[in-house]
Amino acid sequence: MNDFFVEERMGQLVIYLAGLIQRHHESEGQFCWPEDDLMTLSEDLIPLKPQYLNCKPNTTTRKSPLANFGRDLTQVATADIVLVDGRKKLGLGVGTEVMWAKMHRIPVLSLVPTEDMDTIHPFIHVFSDSFLENLDDIALWIKQWALGKKPSIIGPEIFNSALDFYKNEFFTDDRLMQTLVESNDRLKNKLQTTGLKNPYERQKDPLLT
């Protein structure tokens, strides 16, 4: 059982909200998670007490790109769960945030309507531990995870798995990449040092066997 339910089943939960970045011409309603959603989710998560780390710009760090980036990394790394609002078009920052979350084996949940699944960016698709259609399903997933009733969370091993899967299963069909590799010995050596002994010999991904 996770620590969230140790003391009278009323533990706190830190959630990072991944969303859009506000531009100068946009209103607050055009980015991040709507307040109504957070109120609904908080009610659904009772007895957990969620605390939200917000993706809204911070006046202290906004003048420094490095500080702003560091703030985002800090928030993601200290969160218990990352929520991605897949109902909107997502920017580069969200892909970076979910990748950072996987480096720390932090659960990533994506709110995505079924009809939009085909348009989800591969980064979000691969790094998400679950795709959920509504806030009720998100709350249920989190409660079950807090009780240890969910499978293991995706972690840093996903990077080598993706590399191996591409090189072992799809490289031979990637004519453009093959042409580049064959014309550049340096590139060929780099490809081999990333784990692929023979790029022309198909192998099974160990995770799929």
C-alpha angles and dihedrals in degrees: 000000000000123000092254091078100038099095110054089315089279103111126150123251126202114213126186114212112215114199147123126319117242117242123205092257095049129090122230090256090066098066142045123007119325115247090236090059092052092049091051093046092048091053092047091051096057125160085035115079108217122205115197127219104203130217091214114124118268118222092214097057102024092091091058117058091197093051091045091051090047091051092053092048090049093051094049094046093050095046124100093212136011119217120201121200100218092174089088135050106273128217135222092271094065092055089052092048095052091046089053090048091055090051085062096038092243116160115254118202121187124203103215130156112234092243091058098052093098091058098052114120113251091242092058091042095052098040097046115101090200141002114219131185102210145014093259090060091047092053092048092050092050093049092050091047091050088056092050094251097126128084122257117298123248111258142172092304088078090077096059090039091056092046093049094044093052095044096043099040109023109023094087090057094047100090095175093053092045091052091051093048094048092050096048121054092190091055091047091053091049091051092052094048091056090070107278110119097179115015091191096055113083115224134181120252106246090224090060098049 
